[in-house]
Amino acid sequence: MNSKIKTIKETISFPEPTIIPINGIELEVFEAGSENIGNPIVLCHGFPEHAFSWRYQIPALVEAGYHVIVPNQRGYGNSSLPTEVTEYDIINLTDDLVALLEYYNYTKATFIGHDWGANVVWHLALLHPERVHKVINLALPYQERGVRPWLEVMEAIFGEDFYFVHFNKQPAVADTVLEQNTENFLRNLFRKNVPLLPPEPGMLMMNLAKAKELLGEPIMSDAELKVFITSFKSSGFSGAINWYRNLDRNWHIMANVKPRIEHPTLMIYGEKDVIPKSQNLRDFAPNLDVVSLNCGHHIQQETFEETNEAIVTWLANQRNKKVL
């Protein structure tokens, strides 16, 4: 680790949370840059993550002049954990973000999403385009809605042990295994430079939870990982997994929504990510710029300096275009 990265890691601080009542629930929200009120940017984490995933982006965005708002979305951290699966559909997840803007008296904001958070941001731009200023998404490109429901397609291609399918067909099974092995699961998941090996029989997430051998290298320190472990030991995994259990419900919800995102859009890929790059993303997001970084799936944590540079530079270029 070079001295510059070491210095950043040693001096990073994370905001204290506020519990905010919105949209019939409560969200745990971390906020920074209140001196930049009027220029909001909202950061949306993925699975199985936490607002803390954005710890390295927050100070860079504050320095760039943004009021940074980072929620633990429903099902995560100390945010509400509704018991009904349908409470985690794409309508509720996007309405939470709209309500968050209203809480802060904002009409619109720039949204950044990673993984599942990216999926929510894509859909927010489709369902509430007037609420979105710019879109920046990491890892997960927009997923084109096909003619058959998601789970039917996934099971046909990947089989019933594919974790998306397993989460839906065997309710509570994975939830229990992950909760019984929380620390081991997260320690095995948040790693980089993992060698490419033939897939093991069984369900990926449950295999990771039970695996004894650590592959690759950790992407965070033990102290950083403890934030995630502590959070999920408190919340459990069912709320987070319930996002997956709405895939087909979301497929039906989006049936009559035109898949066209006109906002300025930045897509950031990890070259070593198992999620493939989209070959036709520009068909859905015509005002698109693309950046690829030398990392795996956890882009903003693995290569935080490069991620920050890509985001801040792109935002500055967009601002300059507007001035011109």
Summary of the structure (lengths in Angstrom):
residues: 324
radius of gyration: 18.8
end to end distance: 40.5
largest distance: 56.5
contacts: 1048
relative contact order: 0.15
helix: 47%
strand: 17%
